[in-house]
Amino acid sequence: MWSALTGALLIGSISNGMDLRALPSSVKFMVTGAALLAAVTIDALARSGRQPAGRS
């Protein structure tokens, strides 16, 4: 739950910052997509490094 909340706050902050800089919506979509892609990649790498519970 905390990860989802943190992600929503991050995307909202990025969107707000781009609105303040008056960037075109195409740039906003690309930056938001890149942030989501980075988050998914980091999460996948973090999960692959962990061992499942109960296994040695």
mmCIF file of the N, C-alpha and C atoms, coordinates in Angstrom:
data_MODEL
# 
_entry.id   MODEL 
# 
loop_
_atom_site.group_PDB 
_atom_site.id 
_atom_site.type_symbol 
_atom_site.label_atom_id 
_atom_site.label_alt_id 
_atom_site.label_comp_id 
_atom_site.label_asym_id 
_atom_site.label_entity_id 
_atom_site.label_seq_id 
_atom_site.pdbx_PDB_ins_code 
_atom_site.Cartn_x 
_atom_site.Cartn_y 
_atom_site.Cartn_z 
_atom_site.occupancy 
_atom_site.B_iso_or_equiv 
_atom_site.pdbx_formal_charge 
_atom_site.auth_seq_id 
_atom_site.auth_comp_id 
_atom_site.auth_asym_id 
_atom_site.auth_atom_id 
_atom_site.pdbx_PDB_model_num 
ATOM 1   N N  . MET A 1 1  ? 0.818  -1.177  0.000   1.00 0.00 ? 1  MET A N  1 
ATOM 2   C CA . MET A 1 1  ? 0.000  0.000   0.000   1.00 0.00 ? 1  MET A CA 1 
ATOM 3   C C  . MET A 1 1  ? 0.875  1.259   0.000   1.00 0.00 ? 1  MET A C  1 
ATOM 4   N N  . TRP A 1 2  ? 1.931  1.259   0.804   1.00 0.00 ? 2  TRP A N  1 
ATOM 5   C CA . TRP A 1 2  ? 2.788  2.443   0.874   1.00 0.00 ? 2  TRP A CA 1 
ATOM 6   C C  . TRP A 1 2  ? 3.507  2.680   -0.443  1.00 0.00 ? 2  TRP A C  1 
ATOM 7   N N  . SER A 1 3  ? 3.842  1.604   -1.141  1.00 0.00 ? 3  SER A N  1 
ATOM 8   C CA . SER A 1 3  ? 4.507  1.765   -2.436  1.00 0.00 ? 3  SER A CA 1 
ATOM 9   C C  . SER A 1 3  ? 3.584  2.431   -3.450  1.00 0.00 ? 3  SER A C  1 
ATOM 10  N N  . ALA A 1 4  ? 2.319  2.033   -3.432  1.00 0.00 ? 4  ALA A N  1 
ATOM 11  C CA . ALA A 1 4  ? 1.352  2.639   -4.351  1.00 0.00 ? 4  ALA A CA 1 
ATOM 12  C C  . ALA A 1 4  ? 1.152  4.116   -4.037  1.00 0.00 ? 4  ALA A C  1 
ATOM 13  N N  . LEU A 1 5  ? 1.077  4.440   -2.766  1.00 0.00 ? 5  LEU A N  1 
ATOM 14  C CA . LEU A 1 5  ? 0.913  5.839   -2.362  1.00 0.00 ? 5  LEU A CA 1 
ATOM 15  C C  . LEU A 1 5  ? 2.137  6.668   -2.750  1.00 0.00 ? 5  LEU A C  1 
ATOM 16  N N  . THR A 1 6  ? 3.312  6.116   -2.528  1.00 0.00 ? 6  THR A N  1 
ATOM 17  C CA . THR A 1 6  ? 4.547  6.806   -2.907  1.00 0.00 ? 6  THR A CA 1 
ATOM 18  C C  . THR A 1 6  ? 4.611  7.014   -4.418  1.00 0.00 ? 6  THR A C  1 
ATOM 19  N N  . GLY A 1 7  ? 4.223  5.995   -5.170  1.00 0.00 ? 7  GLY A N  1 
ATOM 20  C CA . GLY A 1 7  ? 4.207  6.114   -6.627  1.00 0.00 ? 7  GLY A CA 1 
ATOM 21  C C  . GLY A 1 7  ? 3.238  7.172   -7.114  1.00 0.00 ? 7  GLY A C  1 
ATOM 22  N N  . ALA A 1 8  ? 2.057  7.216   -6.497  1.00 0.00 ? 8  ALA A N  1 
ATOM 23  C CA . ALA A 1 8  ? 1.065  8.227   -6.880  1.00 0.00 ? 8  ALA A CA 1 
ATOM 24  C C  . ALA A 1 8  ? 1.572  9.632   -6.570  1.00 0.00 ? 8  ALA A C  1 
ATOM 25  N N  . LEU A 1 9  ? 2.215  9.792   -5.416  1.00 0.00 ? 9  LEU A N  1 
ATOM 26  C CA . LEU A 1 9  ? 2.771  11.106  -5.068  1.00 0.00 ? 9  LEU A CA 1 
ATOM 27  C C  . LEU A 1 9  ? 3.897  11.501  -6.025  1.00 0.00 ? 9  LEU A C  1 
ATOM 28  N N  . LEU A 1 10 ? 4.714  10.544  -6.411  1.00 0.00 ? 10 LEU A N  1 
ATOM 29  C CA . LEU A 1 10 ? 5.810  10.822  -7.337  1.00 0.00 ? 10 LEU A CA 1 
ATOM 30  C C  . LEU A 1 10 ? 5.282  11.245  -8.707  1.00 0.00 ? 10 LEU A C  1 
ATOM 31  N N  . ILE A 1 11 ? 4.318  10.498  -9.227  1.00 0.00 ? 11 ILE A N  1 
ATOM 32  C CA . ILE A 1 11 ? 3.745  10.833  -10.531 1.00 0.00 ? 11 ILE A CA 1 
ATOM 33  C C  . ILE A 1 11 ? 3.035  12.188  -10.465 1.00 0.00 ? 11 ILE A C  1 
ATOM 34  N N  . GLY A 1 12 ? 2.328  12.435  -9.376  1.00 0.00 ? 12 GLY A N  1 
ATOM 35  C CA . GLY A 1 12 ? 1.663  13.735  -9.212  1.00 0.00 ? 12 GLY A CA 1 
ATOM 36  C C  . GLY A 1 12 ? 2.644  14.882  -9.158  1.00 0.00 ? 12 GLY A C  1 
ATOM 37  N N  . SER A 1 13 ? 3.752  14.682  -8.453  1.00 0.00 ? 13 SER A N  1 
ATOM 38  C CA . SER A 1 13 ? 4.775  15.728  -8.360  1.00 0.00 ? 13 SER A CA 1 
ATOM 39  C C  . SER A 1 13 ? 5.424  16.000  -9.709  1.00 0.00 ? 13 SER A C  1 
ATOM 40  N N  . ILE A 1 14 ? 5.718  14.936  -10.437 1.00 0.00 ? 14 ILE A N  1 
ATOM 41  C CA . ILE A 1 14 ? 6.314  15.093  -11.771 1.00 0.00 ? 14 ILE A CA 1 
ATOM 42  C C  . ILE A 1 14 ? 5.334  15.844  -12.681 1.00 0.00 ? 14 ILE A C  1 
ATOM 43  N N  . SER A 1 15 ? 4.071  15.443  -12.654 1.00 0.00 ? 15 SER A N  1 
ATOM 44  C CA . SER A 1 15 ? 3.057  16.089  -13.489 1.00 0.00 ? 15 SER A CA 1 
ATOM 45  C C  . SER A 1 15 ? 2.899  17.563  -13.129 1.00 0.00 ? 15 SER A C  1 
ATOM 46  N N  . ASN A 1 16 ? 2.859  17.859  -11.836 1.00 0.00 ? 16 ASN A N  1 
ATOM 47  C CA . ASN A 1 16 ? 2.719  19.242  -11.398 1.00 0.00 ? 16 ASN A CA 1 
ATOM 48  C C  . ASN A 1 16 ? 3.918  20.080  -11.845 1.00 0.00 ? 16 ASN A C  1 
ATOM 49  N N  . GLY A 1 17 ? 5.104  19.538  -11.700 1.00 0.00 ? 17 GLY A N  1 
ATOM 50  C CA . GLY A 1 17 ? 6.309  20.264  -12.123 1.00 0.00 ? 17 GLY A CA 1 
ATOM 51  C C  . GLY A 1 17 ? 6.316  20.551  -13.615 1.00 0.00 ? 17 GLY A C  1 
ATOM 52  N N  . MET A 1 18 ? 5.862  19.583  -14.398 1.00 0.00 ? 18 MET A N  1 
ATOM 53  C CA . MET A 1 18 ? 5.824  19.800  -15.845 1.00 0.00 ? 18 MET A CA 1 
ATOM 54  C C  . MET A 1 18 ? 4.735  20.800  -16.226 1.00 0.00 ? 18 MET A C  1 
ATOM 55  N N  . ASP A 1 19 ? 3.629  20.806  -15.473 1.00 0.00 ? 19 ASP A N  1 
ATOM 56  C CA . ASP A 1 19 ? 2.592  21.814  -15.716 1.00 0.00 ? 19 ASP A CA 1 
ATOM 57  C C  . ASP A 1 19 ? 3.121  23.217  -15.426 1.00 0.00 ? 19 ASP A C  1 
ATOM 58  N N  . LEU A 1 20 ? 3.872  23.341  -14.344 1.00 0.00 ? 20 LEU A N  1 
ATOM 59  C CA . LEU A 1 20 ? 4.429  24.650  -13.988 1.00 0.00 ? 20 LEU A CA 1 
ATOM 60  C C  . LEU A 1 20 ? 5.424  25.142  -15.040 1.00 0.00 ? 20 LEU A C  1 
ATOM 61  N N  . ARG A 1 21 ? 6.115  24.221  -15.675 1.00 0.00 ? 21 ARG A N  1 
ATOM 62  C CA . ARG A 1 21 ? 7.066  24.602  -16.725 1.00 0.00 ? 21 ARG A CA 1 
ATOM 63  C C  . ARG A 1 21 ? 6.404  24.722  -18.101 1.00 0.00 ? 21 ARG A C  1 
ATOM 64  N N  . ALA A 1 22 ? 5.105  24.473  -18.159 1.00 0.00 ? 22 ALA A N  1 
ATOM 65  C CA . ALA A 1 22 ? 4.298  24.597  -19.388 1.00 0.00 ? 22 ALA A CA 1 
ATOM 66  C C  . ALA A 1 22 ? 4.860  23.742  -20.528 1.00 0.00 ? 22 ALA A C  1 
ATOM 67  N N  . LEU A 1 23 ? 5.177  22.494  -20.201 1.00 0.00 ? 23 LEU A N  1 
ATOM 68  C CA . LEU A 1 23 ? 5.674  21.575  -21.223 1.00 0.00 ? 23 LEU A CA 1 
ATOM 69  C C  . LEU A 1 23 ? 4.509  21.010  -22.030 1.00 0.00 ? 23 LEU A C  1 
ATOM 70  N N  . PRO A 1 24 ? 4.752  20.662  -23.281 1.00 0.00 ? 24 PRO A N  1 
ATOM 71  C CA . PRO A 1 24 ? 3.681  20.063  -24.093 1.00 0.00 ? 24 PRO A CA 1 
ATOM 72  C C  . PRO A 1 24 ? 3.259  18.705  -23.512 1.00 0.00 ? 24 PRO A C  1 
ATOM 73  N N  . SER A 1 25 ? 2.018  18.321  -23.795 1.00 0.00 ? 25 SER A N  1 
ATOM 74  C CA . SER A 1 25 ? 1.514  17.072  -23.219 1.00 0.00 ? 25 SER A CA 1 
ATOM 75  C C  . SER A 1 25 ? 2.264  15.851  -23.736 1.00 0.00 ? 25 SER A C  1 
ATOM 76  N N  . SER A 1 26 ? 2.818  15.911  -24.936 1.00 0.00 ? 26 SER A N  1 
ATOM 77  C CA . SER A 1 26 ? 3.590  14.770  -25.450 1.00 0.00 ? 26 SER A CA 1 
ATOM 78  C C  . SER A 1 26 ? 4.822  14.529  -24.578 1.00 0.00 ? 26 SER A C  1 
ATOM 79  N N  . VAL A 1 27 ? 5.453  15.593  -24.123 1.00 0.00 ? 27 VAL A N  1 
ATOM 80  C CA . VAL A 1 27 ? 6.620  15.460  -23.242 1.00 0.00 ? 27 VAL A CA 1 
ATOM 81  C C  . VAL A 1 27 ? 6.182  14.916  -21.892 1.00 0.00 ? 27 VAL A C  1 
ATOM 82  N N  . LYS A 1 28 ? 5.042  15.373  -21.400 1.00 0.00 ? 28 LYS A N  1 
ATOM 83  C CA . LYS A 1 28 ? 4.527  14.889  -20.116 1.00 0.00 ? 28 LYS A CA 1 
ATOM 84  C C  . LYS A 1 28 ? 4.286  13.388  -20.161 1.00 0.00 ? 28 LYS A C  1 
ATOM 85  N N  . PHE A 1 29 ? 3.688  12.899  -21.257 1.00 0.00 ? 29 PHE A N  1 
ATOM 86  C CA . PHE A 1 29 ? 3.433  11.471  -21.392 1.00 0.00 ? 29 PHE A CA 1 
ATOM 87  C C  . PHE A 1 29 ? 4.735  10.680  -21.463 1.00 0.00 ? 29 PHE A C  1 
ATOM 88  N N  . MET A 1 30 ? 5.725  11.191  -22.175 1.00 0.00 ? 30 MET A N  1 
ATOM 89  C CA . MET A 1 30 ? 7.000  10.477  -22.284 1.00 0.00 ? 30 MET A CA 1 
ATOM 90  C C  . MET A 1 30 ? 7.723  10.415  -20.943 1.00 0.00 ? 30 MET A C  1 
ATOM 91  N N  . VAL A 1 31 ? 7.734  11.513  -20.206 1.00 0.00 ? 31 VAL A N  1 
ATOM 92  C CA . VAL A 1 31 ? 8.409  11.535  -18.906 1.00 0.00 ? 31 VAL A CA 1 
ATOM 93  C C  . VAL A 1 31 ? 7.676  10.642  -17.914 1.00 0.00 ? 31 VAL A C  1 
ATOM 94  N N  . THR A 1 32 ? 6.353  10.693  -17.907 1.00 0.00 ? 32 THR A N  1 
ATOM 95  C CA . THR A 1 32 ? 5.575  9.838   -17.006 1.00 0.00 ? 32 THR A CA 1 
ATOM 96  C C  . THR A 1 32 ? 5.792  8.365   -17.348 1.00 0.00 ? 32 THR A C  1 
ATOM 97  N N  . GLY A 1 33 ? 5.797  8.044   -18.625 1.00 0.00 ? 33 GLY A N  1 
ATOM 98  C CA . GLY A 1 33 ? 6.047  6.661   -19.051 1.00 0.00 ? 33 GLY A CA 1 
ATOM 99  C C  . GLY A 1 33 ? 7.438  6.188   -18.666 1.00 0.00 ? 33 GLY A C  1 
ATOM 100 N N  . ALA A 1 34 ? 8.424  7.062   -18.804 1.00 0.00 ? 34 ALA A N  1 
ATOM 101 C CA . ALA A 1 34 ? 9.790  6.693   -18.425 1.00 0.00 ? 34 ALA A CA 1 
ATOM 102 C C  . ALA A 1 34 ? 9.898  6.467   -16.920 1.00 0.00 ? 34 ALA A C  1 
ATOM 103 N N  . ALA A 1 35 ? 9.203  7.279   -16.131 1.00 0.00 ? 35 ALA A N  1 
ATOM 104 C CA . ALA A 1 35 ? 9.214  7.103   -14.674 1.00 0.00 ? 35 ALA A CA 1 
ATOM 105 C C  . ALA A 1 35 ? 8.547  5.785   -14.288 1.00 0.00 ? 35 ALA A C  1 
ATOM 106 N N  . LEU A 1 36 ? 7.432  5.461   -14.927 1.00 0.00 ? 36 LEU A N  1 
ATOM 107 C CA . LEU A 1 36 ? 6.763  4.186   -14.648 1.00 0.00 ? 36 LEU A CA 1 
ATOM 108 C C  . LEU A 1 36 ? 7.619  2.998   -15.072 1.00 0.00 ? 36 LEU A C  1 
ATOM 109 N N  . LEU A 1 37 ? 8.251  3.101   -16.217 1.00 0.00 ? 37 LEU A N  1 
ATOM 110 C CA . LEU A 1 37 ? 9.132  2.031   -16.685 1.00 0.00 ? 37 LEU A CA 1 
ATOM 111 C C  . LEU A 1 37 ? 10.308 1.830   -15.737 1.00 0.00 ? 37 LEU A C  1 
ATOM 112 N N  . ALA A 1 38 ? 10.888 2.920   -15.258 1.00 0.00 ? 38 ALA A N  1 
ATOM 113 C CA . ALA A 1 38 ? 11.990 2.819   -14.299 1.00 0.00 ? 38 ALA A CA 1 
ATOM 114 C C  . ALA A 1 38 ? 11.522 2.174   -13.000 1.00 0.00 ? 38 ALA A C  1 
ATOM 115 N N  . ALA A 1 39 ? 10.333 2.539   -12.532 1.00 0.00 ? 39 ALA A N  1 
ATOM 116 C CA . ALA A 1 39 ? 9.812  1.965   -11.293 1.00 0.00 ? 39 ALA A CA 1 
ATOM 117 C C  . ALA A 1 39 ? 9.560  0.468   -11.427 1.00 0.00 ? 39 ALA A C  1 
ATOM 118 N N  . VAL A 1 40 ? 9.010  0.053   -12.550 1.00 0.00 ? 40 VAL A N  1 
ATOM 119 C CA . VAL A 1 40 ? 8.751  -1.371  -12.775 1.00 0.00 ? 40 VAL A CA 1 
ATOM 120 C C  . VAL A 1 40 ? 10.060 -2.141  -12.878 1.00 0.00 ? 40 VAL A C  1 
ATOM 121 N N  . THR A 1 41 ? 11.039 -1.579  -13.557 1.00 0.00 ? 41 THR A N  1 
ATOM 122 C CA . THR A 1 41 ? 12.338 -2.235  -13.693 1.00 0.00 ? 41 THR A CA 1 
ATOM 123 C C  . THR A 1 41 ? 13.022 -2.379  -12.341 1.00 0.00 ? 41 THR A C  1 
ATOM 124 N N  . ILE A 1 42 ? 13.010 -1.322  -11.551 1.00 0.00 ? 42 ILE A N  1 
ATOM 125 C CA . ILE A 1 42 ? 13.637 -1.379  -10.223 1.00 0.00 ? 42 ILE A CA 1 
ATOM 126 C C  . ILE A 1 42 ? 12.925 -2.402  -9.349  1.00 0.00 ? 42 ILE A C  1 
ATOM 127 N N  . ASP A 1 43 ? 11.600 -2.442  -9.404  1.00 0.00 ? 43 ASP A N  1 
ATOM 128 C CA . ASP A 1 43 ? 10.843 -3.405  -8.610  1.00 0.00 ? 43 ASP A CA 1 
ATOM 129 C C  . ASP A 1 43 ? 11.152 -4.837  -9.045  1.00 0.00 ? 43 ASP A C  1 
ATOM 130 N N  . ALA A 1 44 ? 11.225 -5.069  -10.346 1.00 0.00 ? 44 ALA A N  1 
ATOM 131 C CA . ALA A 1 44 ? 11.515 -6.419  -10.841 1.00 0.00 ? 44 ALA A CA 1 
ATOM 132 C C  . ALA A 1 44 ? 12.919 -6.858  -10.422 1.00 0.00 ? 44 ALA A C  1 
ATOM 133 N N  . LEU A 1 45 ? 13.883 -5.954  -10.493 1.00 0.00 ? 45 LEU A N  1 
ATOM 134 C CA . LEU A 1 45 ? 15.241 -6.300  -10.078 1.00 0.00 ? 45 LEU A CA 1 
ATOM 135 C C  . LEU A 1 45 ? 15.314 -6.569  -8.580  1.00 0.00 ? 45 LEU A C  1 
ATOM 136 N N  . ALA A 1 46 ? 14.582 -5.792  -7.804  1.00 0.00 ? 46 ALA A N  1 
ATOM 137 C CA . ALA A 1 46 ? 14.573 -5.998  -6.349  1.00 0.00 ? 46 ALA A CA 1 
ATOM 138 C C  . ALA A 1 46 ? 13.924 -7.328  -5.994  1.00 0.00 ? 46 ALA A C  1 
ATOM 139 N N  . ARG A 1 47 ? 12.855 -7.689  -6.689  1.00 0.00 ? 47 ARG A N  1 
ATOM 140 C CA . ARG A 1 47 ? 12.183 -8.947  -6.406  1.00 0.00 ? 47 ARG A CA 1 
ATOM 141 C C  . ARG A 1 47 ? 13.012 -10.155 -6.857  1.00 0.00 ? 47 ARG A C  1 
ATOM 142 N N  . SER A 1 48 ? 13.766 -10.031 -7.929  1.00 0.00 ? 48 SER A N  1 
ATOM 143 C CA . SER A 1 48 ? 14.568 -11.167 -8.388  1.00 0.00 ? 48 SER A CA 1 
ATOM 144 C C  . SER A 1 48 ? 15.750 -11.432 -7.458  1.00 0.00 ? 48 SER A C  1 
ATOM 145 N N  . GLY A 1 49 ? 16.176 -10.427 -6.717  1.00 0.00 ? 49 GLY A N  1 
ATOM 146 C CA . GLY A 1 49 ? 17.293 -10.598 -5.794  1.00 0.00 ? 49 GLY A CA 1 
ATOM 147 C C  . GLY A 1 49 ? 16.904 -11.264 -4.484  1.00 0.00 ? 49 GLY A C  1 
ATOM 148 N N  . ARG A 1 50 ? 15.596 -11.284 -4.179  1.00 0.00 ? 50 ARG A N  1 
ATOM 149 C CA . ARG A 1 50 ? 15.120 -11.889 -2.935  1.00 0.00 ? 50 ARG A CA 1 
ATOM 150 C C  . ARG A 1 50 ? 14.831 -13.362 -3.142  1.00 0.00 ? 50 ARG A C  1 
ATOM 151 N N  . GLN A 1 51 ? 15.018 -14.146 -2.075  1.00 0.00 ? 51 GLN A N  1 
ATOM 152 C CA . GLN A 1 51 ? 14.648 -15.548 -2.111  1.00 0.00 ? 51 GLN A CA 1 
ATOM 153 C C  . GLN A 1 51 ? 13.237 -15.688 -1.579  1.00 0.00 ? 51 GLN A C  1 
ATOM 154 N N  . PRO A 1 52 ? 12.461 -16.608 -2.124  1.00 0.00 ? 52 PRO A N  1 
ATOM 155 C CA . PRO A 1 52 ? 11.109 -16.822 -1.596  1.00 0.00 ? 52 PRO A CA 1 
ATOM 156 C C  . PRO A 1 52 ? 11.156 -17.295 -0.141  1.00 0.00 ? 52 PRO A C  1 
ATOM 157 N N  . ALA A 1 53 ? 10.157 -16.917 0.630   1.00 0.00 ? 53 ALA A N  1 
ATOM 158 C CA . ALA A 1 53 ? 10.096 -17.305 2.043   1.00 0.00 ? 53 ALA A CA 1 
ATOM 159 C C  . ALA A 1 53 ? 9.920  -18.822 2.144   1.00 0.00 ? 53 ALA A C  1 
ATOM 160 N N  . GLY A 1 54 ? 10.619 -19.415 3.083   1.00 0.00 ? 54 GLY A N  1 
ATOM 161 C CA . GLY A 1 54 ? 10.472 -20.845 3.316   1.00 0.00 ? 54 GLY A CA 1 
ATOM 162 C C  . GLY A 1 54 ? 11.478 -21.704 2.568   1.00 0.00 ? 54 GLY A C  1 
ATOM 163 N N  . ARG A 1 55 ? 12.236 -21.114 1.685   1.00 0.00 ? 55 ARG A N  1 
ATOM 164 C CA . ARG A 1 55 ? 13.240 -21.889 0.943   1.00 0.00 ? 55 ARG A CA 1 
ATOM 165 C C  . ARG A 1 55 ? 14.629 -21.500 1.424   1.00 0.00 ? 55 ARG A C  1 
ATOM 166 N N  . SER A 1 56 ? 15.544 -22.475 1.410   1.00 0.00 ? 56 SER A N  1 
ATOM 167 C CA . SER A 1 56 ? 16.902 -22.166 1.815   1.00 0.00 ? 56 SER A CA 1 
ATOM 168 C C  . SER A 1 56 ? 17.882 -22.359 0.697   1.00 0.00 ? 56 SER A C  1 
# 
